């Protein structure tokens, strides 16, 4: 198939339509359920690291139903947090991290996290992906969060070159119109899980195939 010049506006519009049939990305689902504070979004992102949304979303909901804010979480033992988020990958370490975030939020910031990316990255276990995503979802700040889906899909398109998450983030910041910075994660998580999958992507039914360079694709459905 001859490829058209890449048009990000058309690609985004088509993917918006495509992902309407799939479950929303976990962080955005939590926001829509009113778990939308910066603290809640940061904690939820920590839970989600290397964990599927189908597991991390219920785990975050169980935790927030028992302890919705930093004060309540700080009063739990790490073992109690661990029990609530247990299905998540690396749950024991994450439980300690979450407890530490809650304690420091109270002691250093009076119970309310500042909307500052460097402050969020100063917490143990919080990297650019979680800091950027939490600020984008909770505060509406324009940041790009590069997870496995965003990285895979945008490099497969040929829109950016393959590299580390930090490299892909820098390339997207230079190229992707700012109005899409927050939305790109919301779109490409369900798109990457259901259409542009890691192995044998569904290229035959992909709504943006004519724009995608299919970089690295050797087998597809």
N, C-alpha and C positions, 0 to 999 in steps of 0.2 A: 504494500500500500504506500502510495506517495504521501509524504508528510507535509502538513501545512505549517507555515511559520507559526511559532508558538504564540498563542494569544491568551495570556493569563486571565483576562476578564471572561472570555468564553469558557475556559477550562473551569474556573471557579463557579460560574453560573450553572454549568452542566453537572458538576459534582454536587452542588447544593441540592439539585433536583434528585440526583441518584441516591444520596444518603438519607433522604426523607423516609425511606422504608426500613432503615436500620436504627438500632438503639444509639442514643446520643453518647458522645464521649463522657466518661464518668465524671470528670470535674464540672462539666457544664450541666449534667444531670443533677449533681448535688446543688449547684447554684439555683437551678430551677425549683428544687425542693426546699429552698431557703436556707441551705447550709452555705451561705455565701460570704461569710467574713473571711478576711485575709488569713486569720489563724486557721480556720476550718479548711480552707482551700490548701494551705501549706501542709497541714497534717494529712489531708486526703492524698496529696501528691506523694508524700513520703510513703504512705501505705501502698500506693500504686506502682512504685518502682519495681520493675521486673515482675509485675503481677498483672494478669489480664483484668480488664474492666469488670468482667463477670464475677470476679472474686473480690477485687478491691472496692467496688461500689458497696456491696452488702457489708463488707468489713467496716468501712468508714461509717455507714449508717448505724451499725450496731454500737460503735464507739460513741457517736454523737448523740444517740438516744439515751445513753447512760451518762455521758459527760460532754455536753455540747461546747464548753468553752475552756479556756486555760485554767481557770480557778478549779473547775470540777476535775479536769484531767490531772492537775497537779496533786490532787488529793488521792488519786489512785496510785497503787503500787505498779511498778513496771509489769509485774506478773499479771495483774488484773487487766492492764491494757493488752498484754500479750494474749490473754484468753479471748478478748473481744475481737482482735484482729487476726486470730490464729491462722485462718486459711491463707493469708497473704504470705508471699515468699519472704524469707528472712524476718519473720514476724518478731522473734525475740529481740534482735538488734533494733528493729524499727520501734518496738515498744519502749525501749530505753531512750531512743532518740526523741520520740514524741513526748515522753515525760520531761526530758530535758528542755525541749522547746517550750512546753507549758510553764515550767518553773522560771525559765529565763524571761518569758513574755511578761510574767508578773513582776519579777524582781527588777528587771532592767527597763521595762517599758510600761509599767503600770497597768498591765493587763491588756494592752492594745498594741499590736504590732505596727510599727511604722511602715508605710508603703515605700520601702527603699530596697532596691535589689541587693545592694551590698550587705545590708543588715540580714536579709533572709539567707544569703549565701554564707553568712558567718555561722549559721547553725550547723552542727555536725550532721552530715548526711544529706545536706541540701546543696544541690548544684545548680547550674544555670537553668536547666530544664524546669525544675520545680519552682525556682524563684520566679522565672519569667511567666510560667503558666499561672501560678497563684496570683501574681500581680495583674495579669491580663484578665483573668476571669473575675476576680474579686474587686479589682480597682479600675478596670477598664484601661489600664496602662498599655501602650503599644509596645509589646515585646513579642518575640518569636520564640516558641518553645519547640525544640527539635527532639522528638522521641523517635523510636524505631520506625514508625509509620511515616512521619514527615520526612525523615532522612531517606528512607527507601523510595518513596513515591517521587519526590522531587528530583532525586538523582536518576531514577528510571525514566522520568520525562526527558532528561537531558537539560533540565532547567538550571541545575547546579551540578558541579563535579563531586564525585564521591569523596568522602573524607570523614574526619571525626565529626561528632555532633557540633562541636564548637566551630569547625570549619564550615559546615553546612549552614549554621546559624549566621555566620559572618557573610557568606555569599547571599543568603536570602535577604539579609538586612540591606545589602547593596542593590538588590535586584527587584525584590517583591514590593509592590506598592504598599505603603504603610497601612492603608485601610484594610488589608487582608491579614495583618500580622497576628491578630488574636484569632481570627476565624480559621486560619489555615490549620491549626491543630484540631479544632472542632470538626472540620471537614475531612481531614486526611486520616484521622484515627478510624472512623467507621469505614471509610473508603479503602484504607489499607487492610483492614481486617476482613472485608467482605468481597472486594473486587480486585484491588492491586495487591494481592496476597504475596507473602514471602516466597512461596514456591508455587509454580504453575498459576500465575495470575490469570484472571478471567478476561484476557485481552479480546476475545471474540465478541464479548458483550459490553466492553468498556465504552462509556460515552465520550471519552476523550482520546480514543485510539489514534485518530487522524493527526493529533498534535503530539502524541507521545513517541519519543525516539526508541522506546523499549530497550534502554541501555542495560546490558547484562542479562536480558531475558533469553533463555535458550529453549524453554518449554512453557507452553501456556495452554489454557483451556479456551 
